[in-house]
Amino acid sequence: MARNFDMDPEATRAGLSNADAAAASQPGSSGGGLQPGGYTMSLTGAVSGSVAVRQAEAEVQVAANMTSREVSVATVQAAEAANSGALST
C-alpha cells in the first residue's frame, strides 16, 4: 500500500512555536534568589539589566525563528507537491 511522506504543517508550526516559547521563557529564570539590601542592591540591578537584555535577545530570536519556520514549511510543502509521486512507498 502506497503511503505519502507528507509533513503536517500545522503540527510542525505548533511544535516549533512551543520550542520558541520554551526558549523565550529561559532567560528570565535567573537572579530570583537575591535578597535586596546592602551591597546586593547594585548586584540586583545589574542582574535585572542583564536579564532584560537576554529577554530582548530571546524575543528577537523567536521572531527570526518564526520567519524562518514559515519559509521552511512553505519550501517543504512546495517540494512535496512537486515530488508527490516520488515520495511514496
N, C-alpha and C positions, 0 to 999 in steps of 0.2 A: 504494500500500500504506500503510495507516494505521500510524502509529508513535506510541506514547505518549512523552511527555517526563517519564519517571519519574526521580526522584532516587534514587541508590543510597545509602541511609542509612549503610551500613557504610563505604563508600568516603569519604563525606562526613565521618563521625566520625574515620576514620583520618587523613585529610588535615589536618583541623583539630587533631587531637591531635599530629601531627608538627609543626605550626606552633607549638603551645603549648610543646612540648618544646624546639624551637629557641629560642624567645623566653626560656624559663626558663634556658637554658644561657648566655645572653649576659652577664648582669650579673657573673658571677664571672670574666670573662676579663681584667679589667684589674688592674694592680698586680703582675704576676708578675716584672717586671724589676728591682724594687727590691732593693738589697743591704742586709741588716741591718747595723747598726753606726753609731755616732756619732749624728748628728742624724737619720739616716733611720729610727731605731727608732720615734720618735714618729710620723713620717710613715707608716711601715709600719702601725703600729697604727691610725692614722686611716683609711688606705685599707682595711684589713681590716674595720673597723667599717662603713665606707661600703658595701663590697661585701656584707656580711652584710645590711644594711638593704635594699639593692636586690634581693638574692636573695629575701628575705622578701616584698617587694612583688611580685616576679615570681611567686612561688608563690601569693600571694593572687589575682593576676590570672588565673593558669592555672585556679584553682578557679572563679572567676567566669565565665571563658570556657566551662568545662565545663558549668556550669549553663545558661548562655545557649545553648550549642550544642545541648543536649538539647531545650530549649524550641523552638528554631528548627527542628530536624529534625522534631519532633512536629507543629509548625504546618504545615510544608511537606507532610508526609505526610497530614495531615488535609485540607489544601486539594486535594492531588492526588486523594485519594479522593472528595472532594465534586465535583470538576470533571473526572473522568476522561474523560468524553465530549468535553468542550470542549478538552482538551489533546492531541488527536490531529491528525495532518496529513491 
